[in-house]
Amino acid sequence: MLQVKSTAFEKEFDFRENKYKKTYSKSKLSQYLDILEFLANNGPIKFELIMQQIEFNCSIALERMSYLVKLNLVEEKKSSHTLIYSITSQGEKVVRFFKKPSCLPRL
C-alpha cells in the first residue's frame, strides 16, 4: 500500500480495490499513553518488543522512549547489547490519571 501523510489523517492506496482509504493517525499523547500502559502491564521489557507490540517504526519509537525517559516516566537500563525499559512510579501515576473516567471527553 502507498501511504500519503496529511496533518489530520493518512491516506492509504489499496491497489486491490484501486481506491484510497483514510486511516486516522494517533496523537503523540495517545502514543505516549500506549507505551506507558504497555510497560505498566508487562513490566521491564526490551526495546525491540515494545516497538513490535506498539507497532511504531524504530525512529519514532526511539524518539517517544527518549522523551518519556527525559520526563522520568520511564527508566532505561542498558544490558549487554540491549535496552530495557521499565515504568517509574511517576509513569504509573500518569497511567492511573488518564484511566480515570473524569479524564474522558464528554460527548
C-alpha positions as CSV (number, residue, x, y, z in Angstrom):
1,M,0.0,0.0,0.0
2,L,1.1,3.5,-0.8
3,Q,0.8,5.9,2.1
4,V,0.2,9.7,1.8
5,K,0.5,11.6,5.1
6,S,-1.6,14.6,5.9
7,T,-2.0,16.6,9.1
8,A,-5.3,15.1,10.2
9,F,-5.2,11.6,8.7
10,E,-3.2,9.3,6.4
11,K,-4.4,8.0,3.1
12,E,-3.5,4.5,2.1
13,F,-3.9,3.5,-1.5
14,D,-5.2,0.0,-1.7
15,F,-4.1,-1.4,-5.1
16,R,-6.5,-4.4,-4.9
17,E,-9.6,-2.2,-4.5
18,N,-8.0,0.7,-6.6
19,K,-9.0,3.4,-4.1
20,Y,-7.7,5.5,-1.2
21,K,-8.7,4.6,2.4
22,K,-8.5,7.1,5.2
23,T,-6.7,5.9,8.4
24,Y,-6.5,8.4,11.3
25,S,-3.2,8.6,12.9
26,K,-2.8,8.6,16.7
27,S,-1.8,11.8,18.5
28,K,1.6,11.9,20.3
29,L,-0.2,11.8,23.7
30,S,-2.0,8.7,22.7
31,Q,1.2,7.1,21.6
32,Y,2.9,8.0,24.9
33,L,0.0,6.6,26.8
34,D,0.1,3.3,24.8
35,I,3.8,2.9,25.7
36,L,3.2,3.7,29.4
37,E,0.2,1.3,29.6
38,F,2.2,-1.4,27.8
39,L,5.1,-1.1,30.3
40,A,2.7,-0.9,33.3
41,N,1.1,-4.2,32.2
42,N,4.2,-6.1,31.1
43,G,7.0,-4.9,33.4
44,P,10.6,-4.3,32.3
45,I,10.9,-5.2,28.7
46,K,13.3,-4.9,25.7
47,F,13.0,-2.1,23.3
48,E,12.5,-4.4,20.3
49,L,9.4,-5.9,21.9
50,I,7.9,-2.5,22.7
51,M,8.5,-1.5,19.1
52,Q,6.8,-4.6,17.8
53,Q,3.8,-4.6,20.2
54,I,3.0,-0.9,19.9
55,E,3.7,-1.0,16.1
56,F,5.9,2.0,15.8
57,N,8.9,2.2,13.4
58,C,12.3,2.4,15.0
59,S,12.9,6.1,14.8
60,I,9.5,7.1,16.2
61,A,9.8,4.5,19.0
62,L,13.3,5.8,20.0
63,E,12.0,9.4,19.9
64,R,9.0,8.6,22.1
65,M,11.0,6.5,24.6
66,S,13.8,9.1,25.0
67,Y,11.1,11.8,25.7
68,L,9.5,9.5,28.3
69,V,12.9,8.9,29.9
70,K,13.6,12.6,29.9
71,L,10.3,13.2,31.8
72,N,11.3,10.5,34.3
73,L,8.2,8.4,33.4
74,V,10.2,5.5,32.1
75,E,13.6,4.2,33.2
76,E,16.2,3.0,30.7
77,K,18.7,0.3,31.6
78,K,21.5,-0.9,29.3
79,S,22.1,-4.7,29.5
80,S,24.9,-6.1,27.3
81,H,23.7,-5.1,23.9
82,T,20.0,-4.4,24.6
83,L,18.0,-1.5,26.1
84,I,15.5,-2.5,28.7
85,Y,12.7,-0.1,29.7
86,S,10.5,-0.1,32.8
87,I,7.9,2.3,34.0
88,T,8.6,4.5,37.0
89,S,6.2,5.4,39.9
90,Q,5.6,8.8,38.2
91,G,4.7,6.9,35.0
92,E,2.3,4.7,36.8
93,K,0.6,7.8,38.3
94,V,0.2,9.2,34.7
95,V,-1.4,6.0,33.6
96,R,-3.8,5.9,36.5
97,F,-4.7,9.6,35.9
98,F,-5.7,9.0,32.3
99,K,-7.6,5.8,33.1
100,K,-10.0,7.8,35.4
101,P,-13.5,8.3,33.9
102,S,-13.3,12.0,34.6
103,C,-10.5,12.4,32.1
104,L,-12.6,11.1,29.2
105,P,-14.1,13.8,27.0
106,R,-17.9,14.3,27.2
107,L,-19.9,13.7,24.1
